[in-house]
Amino acid sequence: MWQQIEFQLPAMRRGFHLITDQVEAALSKMTPVSIGLLHIQLLHTSASLTINENADPSVRRDMEKHFSHMVPEDQPYYEHIYEGSDDISRDCI
């Protein structure tokens, strides 16, 4: 059986955000299955999706600190600025 659903996440500030509730809400609209494989496609050019166990909130804080250091906002060498000068660095999810 193949099922597909499309849903939108609300606009979020730069950072790492939990989206489990939104994914589960979208899945609840589908026919229940007992076993399967979930594929999530993020349709945004500069956003990313990570999967973590969420056992310790410090993991998200550490990732945010690392990415803020490695990918600072408003760098003059960024080419992908179609949606604003900080677009490449603000959409880590």
All heavy atoms as an XYZ file, in Angstrom:
755
protein
N       0.848     -1.168      0.000
C       0.000      0.000      0.000
C       0.900      1.240      0.000
O       1.892      1.308      0.712
C      -0.888      0.027      1.247
C      -1.641      1.293      1.360
S      -2.733      1.576      2.790
C      -2.456      0.311      3.913
N       0.561      2.220     -0.793
C       1.308      3.462     -0.911
C       0.405      4.614     -0.510
O      -0.715      4.723     -0.992
C       1.773      3.622     -2.358
C       2.517      4.874     -2.632
C       1.973      6.091     -2.950
C       3.909      5.072     -2.613
N       2.949      7.025     -3.137
C       4.168      6.412     -2.936
C       4.995      4.238     -2.359
C       5.447      6.939     -3.006
C       6.261      4.762     -2.440
C       6.477      6.093     -2.761
N       0.881      5.451      0.393
C       0.115      6.622      0.797
C       1.013      7.848      0.741
O       2.210      7.757      1.004
C      -0.403      6.474      2.226
C      -1.364      5.323      2.412
C      -1.904      5.318      3.825
O      -2.580      6.257      4.243
N      -1.595      4.270      4.559
N       0.426      8.962      0.427
C       1.200     10.203      0.376
C       0.338     11.345      0.855
O      -0.856     11.415      0.559
C       1.665     10.470     -1.057
C       2.488     11.734     -1.197
C       3.052     11.890     -2.598
O       3.327     10.903     -3.278
N       3.205     13.109     -3.030
N       0.938     12.239      1.606
C       0.234     13.428      2.080
C       1.229     14.585      2.058
O       2.420     14.391      2.260
C      -0.353     13.223      3.492
C      -1.284     14.368      3.860
C       0.733     13.046      4.519
C      -2.112     14.102      5.101
N       0.716     15.758      1.787
C       1.543     16.960      1.819
C       1.011     17.872      2.910
O      -0.202     18.046      3.051
C       1.499     17.680      0.472
C       2.407     18.886      0.407
C       2.451     19.509     -0.970
O       2.510     18.768     -1.970
O       2.420     20.759     -1.044
N       1.907     18.429      3.700
C       1.496     19.374      4.737
C       2.551     20.454      4.855
O       3.674     20.284      4.388
C       1.242     18.662      6.078
C       2.472     18.067      6.703
C       3.148     18.734      7.707
C       2.944     16.825      6.300
C       4.279     18.185      8.286
C       4.068     16.261      6.877
C       4.738     16.942      7.876
N       2.170     21.566      5.440
C       3.087     22.688      5.580
C       3.396     22.942      7.042
O       2.507     22.869      7.896
C       2.492     23.949      4.969
C       2.381     23.885      3.475
C       1.923     25.214      2.889
O       1.316     26.030      3.574
N       2.221     25.412      1.624
N       4.645     23.257      7.292
C       5.059     23.684      8.617
C       4.908     25.195      8.701
O       5.041     25.889      7.693
C       6.525     23.305      8.863
C       6.837     21.812      8.866
C       8.343     21.596      8.917
C       6.173     21.140     10.055
N       4.643     25.714      9.883
C       4.572     27.173     10.013
C       5.955     27.792      9.827
O       6.973     27.113     10.013
C       4.060     27.376     11.441
C       4.478     26.144     12.164
C       4.424     25.028     11.147
N       5.996     29.071      9.481
C       7.271     29.768      9.382
C       7.943     29.761     10.754
O       7.286     29.944     11.779
C       7.053     31.195      8.919
N       9.226     29.503     10.753
C       9.976     29.434     12.011
C      11.246     30.265     11.884
O      11.795     30.413     10.800
C      10.353     27.984     12.323
C       9.194     27.059     12.503
S       9.769     25.384     12.817
C       8.273     24.465     12.572
N      11.704     30.763     12.996
C      12.954     31.514     13.012
C      14.120     30.551     12.803
O      13.953     29.337     12.880
C      13.099     32.248     14.340
C      13.160     31.286     15.516
C      13.476     31.984     16.824
N      13.356     31.074     17.944
C      14.171     30.062     18.213
N      15.198     29.821     17.433
N      13.976     29.273     19.246
N      15.292     31.103     12.563
C      16.480     30.278     12.429
C      16.637     29.424     13.680
O      16.414     29.882     14.801
C      17.710     31.176     12.272
C      19.004     30.390     12.262
C      20.205     31.317     12.272
N      21.397     30.547     12.543
C      22.520     30.629     11.862
N      22.621     31.490     10.886
N      23.550     29.882     12.174
N      17.013     28.179     13.507
C      17.237     27.314     14.650
C      16.851     25.881     14.362
O      16.509     25.528     13.233
N      16.895     25.074     15.381
C      16.537     23.666     15.290
C      15.224     23.486     16.036
O      15.112     23.851     17.202
C      17.644     22.796     15.901
C      18.893     22.810     15.084
C      19.798     23.846     15.178
C      19.147     21.789     14.181
C      20.940     23.882     14.398
C      20.288     21.804     13.391
C      21.184     22.853     13.504
N      14.233     22.962     15.353
C      12.878     22.910     15.892
C      12.343     21.488     15.867
O      12.596     20.728     14.930
C      11.956     23.800     15.054
C      12.463     25.203     14.943
N      12.292     26.128     15.931
C      13.159     25.826     13.965
C      12.854     27.267     15.571
N      13.391     27.102     14.377
N      11.573     21.152     16.888
C      10.906     19.859     16.934
C       9.663     19.928     16.054
O       8.849     20.842     16.208
C      10.502     19.507     18.358
C      11.647     19.395     19.361
C      11.099     19.137     20.755
C      12.603     18.295     18.950
N       9.522     18.966     15.147
C       8.348     18.944     14.265
C       7.583     17.629     14.396
O       6.699     17.345     13.593
C       8.740     19.204     12.796
C       9.688     18.116     12.277
C       9.335     20.591     12.632
C       9.845     18.128     10.766
N       7.898     16.861     15.411
C       7.254     15.560     15.609
C       5.739     15.684     15.664
O       5.019     14.908     15.030
C       7.782     14.884     16.883
O       9.202     14.769     16.790
C       7.164     13.515     17.074
N       5.228     16.661     16.410
C       3.774     16.813     16.545
C       3.108     17.088     15.201
O       2.051     16.530     14.889
C       3.439     17.937     17.529
C       3.789     17.584     18.960
O       3.994     16.384     19.255
O       3.865     18.518     19.787
N       3.736     17.930     14.366
C       3.166     18.238     13.060
C       3.192     17.022     12.144
O       2.245     16.776     11.398
C       3.913     19.401     12.388
C       3.707     20.734     13.067
C       4.810     21.068     14.055
O       5.366     20.211     14.729
N       5.122     22.342     14.160
N       4.264     16.245     12.196
C       4.353     15.033     11.378
C       3.304     14.022     11.831
O       2.589     13.433     11.016
C       5.773     14.425     11.435
C       5.818     13.063     10.757
C       6.790     15.375     10.808
N       3.179     13.835     13.137
C       2.187     12.885     13.652
C       0.761     13.329     13.302
O      -0.085     12.496     12.993
C       2.347     12.708     15.155
C       3.576     11.907     15.521
C       3.756     11.749     17.017
O       3.104     12.484     17.808
O       4.571     10.890     17.403
N       0.500     14.625     13.348
C      -0.830     15.123     12.983
C      -1.125     14.827     11.516
O      -2.237     14.427     11.163
C      -0.930     16.620     13.257
N      -0.129     14.993     10.658
C      -0.321     14.691      9.236
C      -0.533     13.194      9.036
O      -1.397     12.775      8.262
C       0.883     15.168      8.426
N       0.234     12.372      9.742
C       0.086     10.918      9.613
C      -1.273     10.439     10.106
O      -1.812      9.457      9.585
C       1.196     10.199     10.386
C       2.607     10.342      9.832
C       3.614      9.687     10.772
C       2.705      9.760      8.440
N      -1.841     11.115     11.085
C      -3.139     10.692     11.628
C      -4.256     10.830     10.601
O      -5.319     10.244     10.763
C      -3.472     11.490     12.889
O      -3.777     12.830     12.561
N      -4.026     11.580      9.539
C      -5.029     11.758      8.482
C      -4.953     10.653      7.443
O      -5.768     10.616      6.523
C      -4.840     13.115      7.812
C      -5.031     14.276      8.764
C      -4.688     15.586      8.118
C      -4.799     16.697      9.164
N      -4.278     17.961      8.658
N      -3.992      9.755      7.585
C      -3.809      8.684      6.619
C      -4.396      7.385      7.168
O      -4.677      7.271      8.360
C      -2.319      8.508      6.325
C      -1.682      9.767      5.754
S       0.096      9.644      5.585
C       0.194      8.596      4.155
N      -4.564      6.418      6.295
C      -5.032      5.105      6.712
C      -3.981      4.471      7.621
O      -2.805      4.418      7.254
C      -5.255      4.201      5.483
O      -6.177      4.851      4.604
C      -5.773      2.839      5.890
N      -4.376      3.999      8.804
C      -3.397      3.408      9.726
C      -2.712      2.177      9.123
O      -3.335      1.396      8.407
C      -4.238      3.016     10.945
C      -5.479      3.831     10.846
C      -5.722      4.038      9.381
N      -1.447      2.025      9.432
C      -0.676      0.850      9.031
C       0.073      0.350     10.254
O       0.370      1.111     11.169
C       0.317      1.157      7.880
C      -0.410      1.554      6.614
C       1.289      2.245      8.278
N       0.397     -0.935     10.281
C       1.095     -1.485     11.435
C       2.613     -1.456     11.263
O       3.349     -1.458     12.242
C       0.626     -2.914     11.705
O       0.880     -3.717     10.563
N       3.075     -1.432     10.044
C       4.508     -1.370      9.782
C       4.700     -0.676      8.436
O       3.870     -0.790      7.539
C       5.154     -2.770      9.782
C       6.670     -2.661      9.763
C       4.640     -3.612      8.637
C       7.367     -3.989     10.045
N       5.775      0.061      8.320
C       6.013      0.752      7.066
C       7.276      1.574      7.111
O       8.056      1.498      8.052
N       7.451      2.355      6.099
C       8.615      3.211      5.964
C       8.130      4.621      5.670
O       7.281      4.825      4.790
C       9.498      2.699      4.814
C      10.788      3.443      4.530
C      11.740      3.334      5.718
C      11.449      2.827      3.296
N       8.637      5.588      6.402
C       8.220      6.978      6.235
C       9.325      7.753      5.528
O      10.473      7.732      5.950
C       7.947      7.612      7.606
C       7.649      9.113      7.621
C       6.325      9.402      6.914
C       7.622      9.620      9.055
N       8.962      8.406      4.451
C       9.882      9.297      3.744
C       9.360     10.714      3.938
O       8.178     10.971      3.719
C       9.919      8.991      2.243
C      10.497      7.665      1.918
N      11.830      7.492      1.638
C       9.933      6.447      1.834
C      12.059      6.224      1.386
N      10.915      5.565      1.504
N      10.240     11.621      4.310
C       9.861     13.019      4.451
C      10.721     13.831      3.495
O      11.948     13.743      3.538
C      10.052     13.527      5.894
C       9.155     12.741      6.846
C       9.773     15.022      5.973
C       9.342     13.096      8.299
N      10.075     14.588      2.638
C      10.785     15.441      1.702
C      10.531     16.886      2.108
O       9.383     17.318      2.241
C      10.303     15.211      0.274
C      11.036     16.075     -0.728
C      10.529     15.858     -2.147
O       9.471     15.255     -2.361
N      11.270     16.342     -3.106
N      11.588     17.617      2.307
C      11.495     19.007      2.712
C      11.701     19.876      1.478
O      12.772     19.886      0.885
C      12.566     19.287      3.770
C      12.560     20.615      4.461
C      11.219     20.879      5.132
C      13.673     20.663      5.486
N      10.655     20.564      1.060
C      10.689     21.332     -0.187
C      11.143     22.768      0.055
O      10.407     23.722     -0.163
C       9.301     21.316     -0.843
C       8.744     19.939     -1.185
C       7.326     20.062     -1.711
C       9.643     19.255     -2.202
N      12.347     22.919      0.499
C      12.923     24.245      0.705
C      14.402     24.161      0.377
O      15.091     23.232      0.803
C      12.715     24.711      2.147
C      12.951     26.175      2.326
N      14.204     26.743      2.268
C      12.093     27.193      2.552
C      14.101     28.043      2.462
N      12.827     28.332      2.641
N      14.892     25.134     -0.353
C      16.262     25.046     -0.860
C      17.335     25.144      0.209
O      18.424     24.604      0.040
C      16.517     26.154     -1.897
O      16.205     27.415     -1.298
C      15.683     25.932     -3.136
N      17.072     25.821      1.310
C      18.135     26.009      2.294
C      17.757     25.504      3.682
O      18.313     25.930      4.676
C      18.533     27.486      2.365
O      17.433     28.268      2.739
N      16.822     24.600      3.756
C      16.444     24.015      5.039
C      16.914     22.569      5.080
O      17.123     21.940      4.050
C      14.931     24.083      5.233
N      17.098     22.058      6.272
C      17.568     20.690      6.448
C      16.709     19.985      7.487
O      16.055     20.619      8.302
C      19.019     20.683      6.930
O      19.857     21.328      6.018
N      16.761     18.694      7.450
C      16.020     17.873      8.389
C      17.005     16.928      9.065
O      17.783     16.254      8.394
C      14.949     17.072      7.640
C      14.024     16.204      8.458
C      13.145     17.077      9.356
C      13.156     15.361      7.544
N      17.004     16.918     10.387
C      17.824     15.959     11.131
C      16.899     15.097     11.975
O      15.822     15.542     12.379
C      18.853     16.642     12.058
O      18.172     17.373     13.071
C      19.775     17.564     11.286
N      17.319     13.895     12.227
C      16.546     12.985     13.066
C      17.384     12.687     14.301
O      18.499     12.189     14.201
C      16.189     11.690     12.309
C      15.341     12.038     11.090
C      15.471     10.709     13.238
C      15.048     10.861     10.186
N      16.838     13.042     15.451
C      17.509     12.838     16.723
C      16.530     12.213     17.699
O      15.327     12.346     17.542
C      18.020     14.167     17.284
C      18.927     14.890     16.320
O      18.463     15.624     15.475
N      20.214     14.661     16.439
N      17.053     11.610     18.733
C      16.189     10.930     19.690
C      15.463     11.890     20.627
O      14.491     11.527     21.253
C      16.992      9.926     20.508
C      18.044     10.569     21.388
C      18.879      9.566     22.137
O      18.496      8.381     22.205
O      19.924      9.964     22.667
N      15.930     13.128     20.766
C      15.315     14.143     21.605
C      15.259     13.752     23.082
O      14.356     14.130     23.805
C      13.909     14.505     21.105
C      13.401     15.790     21.743
O      14.176     16.674     22.042
N      12.106     15.865     21.968
N      16.237     12.980     23.530
C      16.279     12.599     24.939
C      16.863     13.717     25.798
O      16.549     13.823     26.973
C      17.104     11.330     25.112
N      17.705     14.539     25.207
C      18.371     15.603     25.955
C      18.307     16.899     25.141
O      18.882     16.975     24.059
C      19.829     15.197     26.197
C      20.596     16.195     27.041
O      20.085     17.304     27.307
O      21.733     15.874     27.435
N      17.624     17.923     25.639
C      17.487     19.174     24.889
C      18.815     19.867     24.614
O      18.909     20.709     23.731
C      16.598     20.046     25.771
C      16.202     19.252     26.941
C      16.901     17.935     26.895
N      19.857     19.519     25.348
C      21.152     20.156     25.108
C      21.722     19.792     23.743
O      22.552     20.525     23.199
C      22.152     19.807     26.210
O      22.495     18.433     26.164
N      21.271     18.676     23.162
C      21.736     18.297     21.819
C      21.327     19.373     20.818
O      22.143     19.821     20.004
C      21.173     16.918     21.402
C      21.480     16.616     19.946
C      21.725     15.827     22.307
N      20.076     19.819     20.864
C      19.629     20.877     19.955
C      20.383     22.173     20.193
O      20.754     22.879     19.263
C      18.121     21.099     20.078
C      17.323     20.105     19.265
C      15.866     20.478     19.051
N      15.237     21.416     19.936
C      14.618     21.112     21.076
N      14.578     19.860     21.491
N      14.040     22.043     21.798
N      20.627     22.501     21.458
C      21.376     23.726     21.763
C      22.803     23.628     21.226
O      23.330     24.594     20.663
C      21.377     23.985     23.269
C      20.018     24.398     23.804
C      20.095     24.950     25.219
N      20.654     24.014     26.186
C      19.935     23.141     26.894
N      18.609     23.078     26.733
N      20.521     22.345     27.759
N      23.436     22.458     21.392
C      24.791     22.274     20.873
C      24.818     22.379     19.348
O      25.731     22.985     18.776
C      25.360     20.915     21.297
C      25.720     20.869     22.772
O      25.808     21.943     23.404
O      25.910     19.752     23.285
N      23.826     21.795     18.687
C      23.772     21.872     17.226
C      23.563     23.317     16.786
O      24.198     23.775     15.828
C      22.666     20.966     16.690
C      23.008     19.491     16.831
S      21.711     18.394     16.234
C      21.803     18.677     14.485
N      22.712     24.045     17.479
C      22.479     25.452     17.150
C      23.763     26.263     17.298
O      24.114     27.061     16.429
C      21.381     26.030     18.035
C      21.170     27.522     17.878
C      20.688     27.930     16.500
O      19.945     27.167     15.876
O      21.070     29.024     16.051
N      24.489     26.051     18.383
C      25.754     26.771     18.587
C      26.757     26.436     17.491
O      27.439     27.323     16.977
C      26.331     26.426     19.959
C      25.555     27.003     21.111
C      26.111     26.503     22.434
C      25.198     26.873     23.578
N      25.600     26.222     24.836
N      26.844     25.166     17.145
C      27.780     24.736     16.103
C      27.430     25.380     14.758
O      28.302     25.951     14.090
C      27.779     23.209     15.982
C      28.597     22.712     14.845
N      29.967     22.689     14.884
C      28.247     22.253     13.626
C      30.427     22.224     13.725
N      29.396     21.946     12.950
N      26.175     25.314     14.361
C      25.780     25.872     13.069
C      25.866     27.394     13.058
O      26.204     27.994     12.027
C      24.381     25.397     12.673
C      24.411     24.072     11.976
C      24.470     22.896     12.704
C      24.419     24.002     10.598
C      24.524     21.676     12.068
C      24.476     22.780      9.949
C      24.531     21.611     10.681
N      25.587     28.048     14.164
C      25.728     29.504     14.222
C      27.187     29.909     14.039
O      27.484     30.950     13.459
C      25.199     30.047     15.549
O      23.808     29.899     15.608
N      28.085     29.074     14.517
C      29.514     29.323     14.347
C      29.972     28.991     12.929
O      30.687     29.764     12.295
C      30.318     28.507     15.367
C      31.790     28.612     15.204
N      32.499     29.732     15.582
C      32.686     27.750     14.689
C      33.774     29.546     15.295
N      33.913     28.351     14.763
N      29.548     27.841     12.413
C      30.013     27.375     11.109
C      29.297     28.068      9.939
O      29.865     28.199      8.859
C      29.832     25.857     10.980
C      30.670     25.053     11.971
S      32.431     25.301     11.773
C      32.683     24.577     10.167
N      28.049     28.491     10.138
C      27.256     29.116      9.073
C      26.661     30.420      9.616
O      25.463     30.509      9.864
C      26.137     28.164      8.579
C      25.439     28.740      7.357
C      26.668     26.775      8.305
N      27.497     31.428      9.798
C      26.987     32.688     10.341
C      26.083     33.403      9.339
O      26.162     33.162      8.130
C      28.253     33.498     10.619
C      29.275     32.935      9.696
C      28.925     31.477      9.515
N      25.248     34.274      9.840
C      24.320     35.014      8.981
C      25.041     36.102      8.189
O      26.094     36.586      8.580
C      23.215     35.646      9.828
C      22.295     34.614     10.441
C      21.058     35.246     11.053
O      20.380     36.008     10.349
O      20.800     34.959     12.228
N      24.428     36.486      7.061
C      24.822     37.649      6.266
C      26.275     37.659      5.819
O      26.938     38.701      5.886
C      24.513     38.943      7.034
C      23.034     39.101      7.288
O      22.238     38.810      6.379
O      22.667     39.525      8.400
N      26.781     36.559      5.351
C      28.145     36.544      4.830
C      28.152     37.052      3.390
O      27.288     36.687      2.593
C      28.723     35.137      4.914
C      28.888     34.648      6.340
C      29.765     35.580      7.155
O      30.911     35.813      6.815
N      29.209     36.120      8.241
N      29.110     37.876      3.027
C      29.116     38.474      1.687
C      29.336     37.467      0.555
O      29.011     37.750     -0.589
C      30.268     39.477      1.756
C      31.135     38.990      2.864
C      30.222     38.306      3.845
N      29.849     36.292      0.858
C      30.115     35.293     -0.178
C      28.929     34.381     -0.458
O      28.976     33.554     -1.351
C      31.345     34.452      0.176
C      31.301     33.831      1.557
C      30.635     32.630      1.795
C      31.937     34.451      2.619
C      30.592     32.071      3.047
C      31.907     33.891      3.887
C      31.240     32.710      4.095
O      31.197     32.154      5.344
N      27.807     34.518      0.287
C      26.634     33.692      0.012
C      26.025     34.084     -1.329
O      25.771     35.254     -1.586
C      25.571     33.847      1.100
C      25.936     33.253      2.441
C      25.330     33.701      3.601
C      26.879     32.243      2.558
C      25.646     33.166      4.836
C      27.204     31.703      3.785
C      26.589     32.168      4.917
O      26.901     31.633      6.119
N      25.774     33.109     -2.166
C      25.144     33.343     -3.456
C      23.626     33.176     -3.394
O      22.903     33.857     -4.093
C      25.715     32.386     -4.512
C      27.156     32.661     -4.840
C      27.672     31.738     -5.911
O      26.909     31.423     -6.854
O      28.830     31.323     -5.805
N      23.153     32.242     -2.588
C      21.712     31.976     -2.493
C      21.085     32.992     -1.542
O      21.006     32.783     -0.340
C      21.466     30.550     -1.994
C      20.004     30.244     -1.832
N      19.187     29.975     -2.897
C      19.225     30.205     -0.731
C      17.965     29.766     -2.466
N      17.957     29.901     -1.152
N      20.642     34.099     -2.111
C      20.037     35.163     -1.300
C      18.689     35.592     -1.876
O      18.201     36.671     -1.590
C      20.978     36.378     -1.194
C      21.332     36.898     -2.584
C      22.219     36.040     -0.385
C      22.062     38.221     -2.576
N      18.073     34.728     -2.694
C      16.832     35.071     -3.374
C      15.703     35.441     -2.415
O      14.816     36.193     -2.761
C      16.367     33.925     -4.271
C      17.377     33.551     -5.316
C      17.882     32.263     -5.391
C      17.848     34.495     -6.233
C      18.825     31.915     -6.344
C      18.789     34.153     -7.184
C      19.275     32.874     -7.237
O      20.199     32.546     -8.166
N      15.714     34.881     -1.217
C      14.642     35.126     -0.264
C      15.097     36.012      0.886
O      14.499     36.033      1.943
C      14.115     33.792      0.258
C      13.544     32.935     -0.854
C      13.317     31.500     -0.411
O      13.337     31.235      0.796
O      13.130     30.643     -1.278
N      16.186     36.719      0.706
C      16.725     37.593      1.733
C      18.197     37.313      1.956
O      18.687     36.233      1.644
N      18.887     38.284      2.513
C      20.340     38.162      2.657
C      20.754     37.026      3.584
O      21.842     36.489      3.465
C      20.921     39.474      3.162
O      20.444     39.761      4.467
N      19.898     36.667      4.503
C      20.263     35.608      5.449
C      19.601     34.276      5.143
O      19.607     33.374      5.954
C      19.916     36.032      6.877
C      18.417     36.169      7.095
O      17.669     36.227      6.104
O      18.006     36.221      8.253
N      19.031     34.123      3.971
C      18.256     32.923      3.662
C      19.062     31.647      3.800
O      18.567     30.657      4.308
C      17.678     33.004      2.249
C      16.813     31.822      1.923
O      15.880     31.569      2.703
O      17.075     31.135      0.931
N      20.282     31.632      3.380
C      21.074     30.405      3.418
C      21.366     29.961      4.839
O      21.529     28.797      5.121
C      22.390     30.562      2.608
C      23.044     29.202      2.381
C      23.356     31.482      3.303
C      22.283     28.332      1.412
N      21.383     30.876      5.790
C      21.788     30.506      7.131
C      20.654     30.452      8.141
O      20.839     30.003      9.248
C      22.840     31.499      7.645
O      22.287     32.787      7.734
N      19.454     30.867      7.774
C      18.406     30.951      8.803
C      17.474     29.766      8.839
O      16.666     29.655      9.733
C      17.589     32.216      8.606
C      16.703     32.204      7.381
C      15.980     33.535      7.248
N      15.527     33.683      5.897
C      14.257     33.539      5.529
N      13.348     33.283      6.415
N      13.917     33.670      4.286
N      17.553     28.873      7.870
C      16.516     27.869      7.748
C      16.951     26.482      8.163
O      16.577     25.502      7.563
C      16.007     27.822      6.309
C      15.251     29.085      5.957
O      14.518     29.571      6.827
O      15.408     29.565      4.836
N      17.765     26.365      9.184
C      18.116     25.044      9.702
C      16.981     24.564     10.589
O      16.620     25.235     11.533
C      19.404     25.106     10.499
S      20.807     25.669      9.541
N      16.442     23.357     10.282
C      15.327     22.804     11.050
C      15.736     21.442     11.581
O      16.283     20.651     10.890
C      14.071     22.671     10.191
C      13.616     24.057      9.751
C      12.954     22.019     10.964
C      12.388     24.035      8.909
